[in-house]
Amino acid sequence: MRRRDKSWMDLDELTKPFLAPDSPESATAVAVELRDRMVKVEQQVLAQYTATAAYATLAQQGTEQVRAEARADLDRVQSTLLGLIEKLRVEVNNRLDGIEARPDVRAASFMSDSSGKVAALEERMKAMVTALEGCVRENLVLREQVDELLHRQMQQDGWLESSGSLSELSLL
């Protein structure tokens, strides 16, 4: 049987009866055999459906597990960042309190006259400016560390990263 002109059977096969008239097989025997084959096909289809459903369930469980792990990672990163920011805040407050409480020896000797008071205020302002500059430097270092941590986390997790404007977002 060759396929010609997109036909699967020859005309002779279409006119030939399914059961030969002189065949020893009865229509009942053929029906029973067809029924048995149909039951086997049905069992195979059910087995395939069950396997597909099992794979879908495993995939859903895996997805939920990945989501839970990602959420835990995000919570850890947030906790770390908040802890670092709180630590920086406490250190800055301690330094500012220390500067305010520190007696200035030169300023104390000039306290008797108004020019001494101005000089004391200038000294105090210089100390405050120095402390603030140190705080800014530490803040920049901390910012670089946080940016590096965030960049590394984004690369590991495959998040979107911005290399410029919003139109230049790319997937790592």
MARGUTI-781329 format. One record per residue (C-alpha): x, y, z; residue number from 1; residue in one letter. Coordinates in steps of 0.2 Angstrom, whole numbers, padded with zeros to 4 digits. Each point is the difference from the previous one (the first is absolute). Example, Ala and Ser with C-alpha at 12.3 -4.5 7.8 and 13.67 -1.06 7.14 Angstrom:
residues 2
{c1: 0062; c2: -0022; c3: 0039; resi: 1; resn: A}
{c1: 0006; c2: 0017; c3: -0003; resi: 2; resn: S}
END
This chain:
residues 172
{c1: 0000; c2: 0000; c3: 0000; resi: 1; resn: M}
{c1: 0008; c2: 0016; c3: -0006; resi: 2; resn: R}
{c1: -0005; c2: 0017; c3: 0003; resi: 3; resn: R}
{c1: -0005; c2: 0009; c3: -0016; resi: 4; resn: R}
{c1: -0009; c2: 0016; c3: -0002; resi: 5; resn: D}
{c1: -0003; c2: 0002; c3: 0019; resi: 6; resn: K}
{c1: -0011; c2: -0016; c3: 0001; resi: 7; resn: S}
{c1: 0004; c2: -0013; c3: 0013; resi: 8; resn: W}
{c1: -0009; c2: -0014; c3: -0008; resi: 9; resn: M}
{c1: -0003; c2: -0007; c3: -0018; resi: 10; resn: D}
{c1: -0017; c2: 0000; c3: -0006; resi: 11; resn: L}
{c1: 0000; c2: -0019; c3: 0001; resi: 12; resn: D}
{c1: 0003; c2: 0001; c3: 0019; resi: 13; resn: E}
{c1: -0015; c2: 0011; c3: 0002; resi: 14; resn: L}
{c1: -0012; c2: -0012; c3: -0008; resi: 15; resn: T}
{c1: 0007; c2: -0015; c3: 0008; resi: 16; resn: K}
{c1: -0011; c2: -0006; c3: 0015; resi: 17; resn: P}
{c1: 0007; c2: 0001; c3: 0018; resi: 18; resn: F}
{c1: -0004; c2: -0018; c3: 0003; resi: 19; resn: L}
{c1: 0002; c2: -0013; c3: -0014; resi: 20; resn: A}
{c1: -0016; c2: -0009; c3: -0003; resi: 21; resn: P}
{c1: 0008; c2: -0017; c3: 0001; resi: 22; resn: D}
{c1: 0010; c2: 0005; c3: 0016; resi: 23; resn: S}
{c1: 0000; c2: -0011; c3: 0015; resi: 24; resn: P}
{c1: -0001; c2: 0015; c3: 0011; resi: 25; resn: E}
{c1: -0017; c2: 0006; c3: 0005; resi: 26; resn: S}
{c1: -0004; c2: 0018; c3: 0003; resi: 27; resn: A}
{c1: -0002; c2: -0004; c3: 0019; resi: 28; resn: T}
{c1: 0018; c2: -0006; c3: 0001; resi: 29; resn: A}
{c1: 0006; c2: 0016; c3: -0010; resi: 30; resn: V}
{c1: -0010; c2: 0011; c3: 0011; resi: 31; resn: A}
{c1: 0008; c2: -0008; c3: 0016; resi: 32; resn: V}
{c1: 0017; c2: 0002; c3: -0007; resi: 33; resn: E}
{c1: -0003; c2: 0018; c3: -0004; resi: 34; resn: L}
{c1: -0007; c2: 0003; c3: 0017; resi: 35; resn: R}
{c1: 0015; c2: -0007; c3: 0008; resi: 36; resn: D}
{c1: 0011; c2: 0011; c3: -0011; resi: 37; resn: R}
{c1: -0010; c2: 0015; c3: 0005; resi: 38; resn: M}
{c1: 0002; c2: -0004; c3: 0018; resi: 39; resn: V}
{c1: 0019; c2: -0001; c3: -0002; resi: 40; resn: K}
{c1: 0000; c2: 0017; c3: -0009; resi: 41; resn: V}
{c1: -0011; c2: 0007; c3: 0014; resi: 42; resn: E}
{c1: 0012; c2: -0006; c3: 0013; resi: 43; resn: Q}
{c1: 0015; c2: 0007; c3: -0009; resi: 44; resn: Q}
{c1: -0009; c2: 0017; c3: -0001; resi: 45; resn: V}
{c1: -0004; c2: 0000; c3: 0018; resi: 46; resn: L}
{c1: 0018; c2: -0005; c3: 0005; resi: 47; resn: A}
{c1: 0006; c2: 0014; c3: -0011; resi: 48; resn: Q}
{c1: -0012; c2: 0012; c3: 0008; resi: 49; resn: Y}
{c1: 0005; c2: -0005; c3: 0018; resi: 50; resn: T}
{c1: 0019; c2: 0002; c3: -0005; resi: 51; resn: A}
{c1: -0004; c2: 0017; c3: -0007; resi: 52; resn: T}
{c1: -0009; c2: 0005; c3: 0016; resi: 53; resn: A}
{c1: 0014; c2: -0006; c3: 0011; resi: 54; resn: A}
{c1: 0013; c2: 0010; c3: -0010; resi: 55; resn: Y}
{c1: -0012; c2: 0015; c3: 0002; resi: 56; resn: A}
{c1: -0001; c2: -0002; c3: 0018; resi: 57; resn: T}
{c1: 0019; c2: -0002; c3: 0002; resi: 58; resn: L}
{c1: 0002; c2: 0016; c3: -0010; resi: 59; resn: A}
{c1: -0012; c2: 0010; c3: 0011; resi: 60; resn: Q}
{c1: 0008; c2: -0006; c3: 0016; resi: 61; resn: Q}
{c1: 0017; c2: 0005; c3: -0007; resi: 62; resn: G}
{c1: -0006; c2: 0017; c3: -0005; resi: 63; resn: T}
{c1: -0007; c2: 0003; c3: 0017; resi: 64; resn: E}
{c1: 0016; c2: -0006; c3: 0008; resi: 65; resn: Q}
{c1: 0010; c2: 0012; c3: -0011; resi: 66; resn: V}
{c1: -0012; c2: 0014; c3: 0005; resi: 67; resn: R}
{c1: 0002; c2: -0003; c3: 0018; resi: 68; resn: A}
{c1: 0019; c2: -0001; c3: -0002; resi: 69; resn: E}
{c1: 0000; c2: 0017; c3: -0009; resi: 70; resn: A}
{c1: -0011; c2: 0008; c3: 0013; resi: 71; resn: R}
{c1: 0012; c2: -0006; c3: 0014; resi: 72; resn: A}
{c1: 0015; c2: 0007; c3: -0010; resi: 73; resn: D}
{c1: -0009; c2: 0016; c3: -0002; resi: 74; resn: L}
{c1: -0004; c2: 0001; c3: 0018; resi: 75; resn: D}
{c1: 0018; c2: -0004; c3: 0005; resi: 76; resn: R}
{c1: 0007; c2: 0014; c3: -0012; resi: 77; resn: V}
{c1: -0013; c2: 0012; c3: 0007; resi: 78; resn: Q}
{c1: 0005; c2: -0004; c3: 0018; resi: 79; resn: S}
{c1: 0018; c2: 0002; c3: -0004; resi: 80; resn: T}
{c1: -0002; c2: 0017; c3: -0008; resi: 81; resn: L}
{c1: -0011; c2: 0006; c3: 0014; resi: 82; resn: L}
{c1: 0013; c2: -0006; c3: 0013; resi: 83; resn: G}
{c1: 0014; c2: 0009; c3: -0009; resi: 84; resn: L}
{c1: -0010; c2: 0016; c3: -0002; resi: 85; resn: I}
{c1: -0005; c2: -0001; c3: 0019; resi: 86; resn: E}
{c1: 0018; c2: -0003; c3: 0004; resi: 87; resn: K}
{c1: 0006; c2: 0015; c3: -0010; resi: 88; resn: L}
{c1: -0014; c2: 0011; c3: 0008; resi: 89; resn: R}
{c1: 0006; c2: -0005; c3: 0018; resi: 90; resn: V}
{c1: 0018; c2: 0003; c3: -0004; resi: 91; resn: E}
{c1: -0003; c2: 0017; c3: -0008; resi: 92; resn: V}
{c1: -0011; c2: 0005; c3: 0015; resi: 93; resn: N}
{c1: 0014; c2: -0006; c3: 0012; resi: 94; resn: N}
{c1: 0013; c2: 0010; c3: -0009; resi: 95; resn: R}
{c1: -0011; c2: 0016; c3: 0000; resi: 96; resn: L}
{c1: -0004; c2: -0002; c3: 0018; resi: 97; resn: D}
{c1: 0019; c2: -0002; c3: 0004; resi: 98; resn: G}
{c1: 0004; c2: 0016; c3: -0010; resi: 99; resn: I}
{c1: -0013; c2: 0010; c3: 0009; resi: 100; resn: E}
{c1: 0005; c2: -0007; c3: 0017; resi: 101; resn: A}
{c1: 0019; c2: 0002; c3: -0003; resi: 102; resn: R}
{c1: 0007; c2: 0016; c3: 0009; resi: 103; resn: P}
{c1: 0011; c2: 0011; c3: -0011; resi: 104; resn: D}
{c1: 0015; c2: 0006; c3: 0010; resi: 105; resn: V}
{c1: 0004; c2: 0014; c3: -0012; resi: 106; resn: R}
{c1: -0018; c2: 0006; c3: 0000; resi: 107; resn: A}
{c1: -0001; c2: 0000; c3: 0019; resi: 108; resn: A}
{c1: 0015; c2: 0012; c3: 0002; resi: 109; resn: S}
{c1: -0009; c2: 0012; c3: -0012; resi: 110; resn: F}
{c1: -0017; c2: 0000; c3: 0009; resi: 111; resn: M}
{c1: 0003; c2: 0015; c3: 0009; resi: 112; resn: S}
{c1: -0002; c2: 0012; c3: -0014; resi: 113; resn: D}
{c1: -0012; c2: 0001; c3: -0015; resi: 114; resn: S}
{c1: 0014; c2: -0004; c3: -0013; resi: 115; resn: S}
{c1: 0004; c2: -0015; c3: 0010; resi: 116; resn: G}
{c1: -0018; c2: -0006; c3: -0001; resi: 117; resn: K}
{c1: 0001; c2: 0003; c3: -0019; resi: 118; resn: V}
{c1: 0016; c2: -0010; c3: -0001; resi: 119; resn: A}
{c1: -0008; c2: -0014; c3: 0010; resi: 120; resn: A}
{c1: -0014; c2: 0000; c3: -0011; resi: 121; resn: L}
{c1: 0011; c2: -0001; c3: -0015; resi: 122; resn: E}
{c1: 0010; c2: -0015; c3: 0008; resi: 123; resn: E}
{c1: -0016; c2: -0009; c3: 0003; resi: 124; resn: R}
{c1: -0006; c2: 0003; c3: -0018; resi: 125; resn: M}
{c1: 0016; c2: -0007; c3: -0006; resi: 126; resn: K}
{c1: -0002; c2: -0015; c3: 0010; resi: 127; resn: A}
{c1: -0018; c2: -0002; c3: -0006; resi: 128; resn: M}
{c1: 0005; c2: 0002; c3: -0018; resi: 129; resn: V}
{c1: 0014; c2: -0013; c3: 0003; resi: 130; resn: T}
{c1: -0012; c2: -0012; c3: 0008; resi: 131; resn: A}
{c1: -0012; c2: 0002; c3: -0014; resi: 132; resn: L}
{c1: 0013; c2: -0002; c3: -0014; resi: 133; resn: E}
{c1: 0005; c2: -0016; c3: 0009; resi: 134; resn: G}
{c1: -0018; c2: -0006; c3: 0001; resi: 135; resn: C}
{c1: -0002; c2: 0004; c3: -0019; resi: 136; resn: V}
{c1: 0015; c2: -0010; c3: -0004; resi: 137; resn: R}
{c1: -0006; c2: -0015; c3: 0010; resi: 138; resn: E}
{c1: -0017; c2: 0002; c3: -0008; resi: 139; resn: N}
{c1: 0007; c2: -0001; c3: -0017; resi: 140; resn: L}
{c1: 0011; c2: -0015; c3: 0005; resi: 141; resn: V}
{c1: -0016; c2: -0008; c3: 0007; resi: 142; resn: L}
{c1: -0010; c2: 0005; c3: -0016; resi: 143; resn: R}
{c1: 0013; c2: -0009; c3: -0011; resi: 144; resn: E}
{c1: 0000; c2: -0015; c3: 0011; resi: 145; resn: Q}
{c1: -0019; c2: -0001; c3: -0001; resi: 146; resn: V}
{c1: 0000; c2: 0003; c3: -0019; resi: 147; resn: D}
{c1: 0013; c2: -0014; c3: -0002; resi: 148; resn: E}
{c1: -0010; c2: -0012; c3: 0011; resi: 149; resn: L}
{c1: -0016; c2: 0004; c3: -0010; resi: 150; resn: L}
{c1: 0009; c2: -0002; c3: -0017; resi: 151; resn: H}
{c1: 0007; c2: -0016; c3: 0005; resi: 152; resn: R}
{c1: -0017; c2: -0006; c3: 0007; resi: 153; resn: Q}
{c1: -0008; c2: 0005; c3: -0016; resi: 154; resn: M}
{c1: 0012; c2: -0009; c3: -0011; resi: 155; resn: Q}
{c1: -0002; c2: -0016; c3: 0010; resi: 156; resn: Q}
{c1: -0019; c2: 0000; c3: 0000; resi: 157; resn: D}
{c1: -0001; c2: 0006; c3: -0018; resi: 158; resn: G}
{c1: -0010; c2: 0016; c3: 0003; resi: 159; resn: W}
{c1: -0001; c2: 0014; c3: -0011; resi: 160; resn: L}
{c1: 0014; c2: 0013; c3: 0000; resi: 161; resn: E}
{c1: 0000; c2: 0018; c3: -0005; resi: 162; resn: S}
{c1: 0016; c2: 0006; c3: -0009; resi: 163; resn: S}
{c1: -0008; c2: 0017; c3: -0003; resi: 164; resn: G}
{c1: -0017; c2: 0005; c3: -0004; resi: 165; resn: S}
{c1: -0016; c2: -0010; c3: 0001; resi: 166; resn: L}
{c1: 0000; c2: -0004; c3: -0018; resi: 167; resn: S}
{c1: 0017; c2: -0008; c3: 0002; resi: 168; resn: E}
{c1: -0005; c2: -0014; c3: 0012; resi: 169; resn: L}
{c1: 0008; c2: -0016; c3: -0003; resi: 170; resn: S}
{c1: -0002; c2: -0018; c3: 0007; resi: 171; resn: L}
{c1: 0016; c2: -0006; c3: 0007; resi: 172; resn: L}
END
